Amino acid sequence: MTETFQEYSARLLSLSEGKDALAVLSSTPARIGSLIAGLSGRDLAWTPSPSRWSIAQIVTHLADAEIVAAYRIRLILARRTDPGLRSERLGTRARLRGRGRHRVARVVHRASDRTSAAAPLP
């Protein structure tokens, strides 16, 4: 499949169109887990061709992307709460106010629990 970046972005965004982004974010790990449950190591490592990724590589990529997204969400929330907050002060010092922000914080916190890559949120 040959597509432009714009076509690729539109295709991916259409998969979650009309859905709550936080609900999608929080349900994705369990959904992926159910999809790969019972697959052997050989199944997870199989690639259809040398230029294509295996299931294991895709899941690892998604986990890595979640770490980056969690950091970016923390950065955005910290700057909203304290515009003078520098990036190295993120984490336990960030005070998150407001119901919506707490909901995002819980999702990010669950992501950090899975990856141990980010400091716990307050």
Protein Blocks (a to p, Z undefined) as FASTA:
>chain_A
ZZdfklmmmmmmmmmgoiafklmmmmmmmmmmmmmgoiafklmmpcfbfkbccfklmmmm
mmmmmmmmmmmmmmmmmmmmmmmlcfklgcjklccehjklmmmmmmmmmmmmmnopaccd
ZZ
